[in-house]
Amino acid sequence: PPGFPYTDRFLKLFNRYWSQWRRRFPLLKFDLKLNTHKNAANAVSGYKVLLQAKPANQKEVVAKGSGRNWKVALRKSLSRLTRQLKKQ
């Protein structure tokens, strides 16, 4: 989202998983969305991460993660996506 102060850290954490996925799972399509939830005082109260991946010759996989901390939301969604990719 615009004004997200932790973009560098977010991408660094994501790139660790991405390097593993490139070797193990050939992906045709990948989409990552980060949404913030704001309370009445317009302060960020939570984060939601949505990951969509389309492996070669397989069905599309979707994983969601949410939490008050962006790291928790990202790690939840990354681990869920990894688990689903291993099953296929």
SULFEN-V737911 format. One record per residue. N is the residue number from 1. RES is the residue in one small letter. PHI is phi in whole degrees, 0 to 359 (999 if undefined). Layout:
n = [N & N]
res = [RES & RES]
phi = [PHI & PHI]
This chain:
n = [1 & 2 & 3 & 4 & 5 & 6 & 7 & 8 & 9 & 10 & 11 & 12 & 13 & 14 & 15 & 16 & 17 & 18 & 19 & 20 & 21 & 22 & 23 & 24 & 25 & 26 & 27 & 28 & 29 & 30 & 31 & 32 & 33 & 34 & 35 & 36 & 37 & 38 & 39 & 40 & 41 & 42 & 43 & 44 & 45 & 46 & 47 & 48 & 49 & 50 & 51 & 52 & 53 & 54 & 55 & 56 & 57 & 58 & 59 & 60 & 61 & 62 & 63 & 64 & 65 & 66 & 67 & 68 & 69 & 70 & 71 & 72 & 73 & 74 & 75 & 76 & 77 & 78 & 79 & 80 & 81 & 82 & 83 & 84 & 85 & 86 & 87 & 88]
res = [p & p & g & f & p & y & t & d & r & f & l & k & l & f & n & r & y & w & s & q & w & r & r & r & f & p & l & l & k & f & d & l & k & l & n & t & h & k & n & a & a & n & a & v & s & g & y & k & v & l & l & q & a & k & p & a & n & q & k & e & v & v & a & k & g & s & g & r & n & w & k & v & a & l & r & k & s & l & s & r & l & t & r & q & l & k & k & q]
phi = [999 & 298 & 81 & 288 & 282 & 249 & 300 & 297 & 295 & 300 & 292 & 296 & 295 & 295 & 296 & 298 & 290 & 299 & 295 & 289 & 295 & 301 & 283 & 270 & 233 & 288 & 259 & 273 & 214 & 213 & 222 & 231 & 231 & 239 & 243 & 249 & 253 & 242 & 271 & 296 & 274 & 64 & 258 & 292 & 245 & 184 & 230 & 226 & 245 & 236 & 241 & 231 & 226 & 238 & 289 & 295 & 61 & 219 & 285 & 291 & 244 & 235 & 224 & 238 & 213 & 217 & 177 & 286 & 250 & 293 & 294 & 297 & 296 & 292 & 295 & 300 & 292 & 294 & 292 & 295 & 293 & 299 & 300 & 291 & 293 & 292 & 293 & 279]
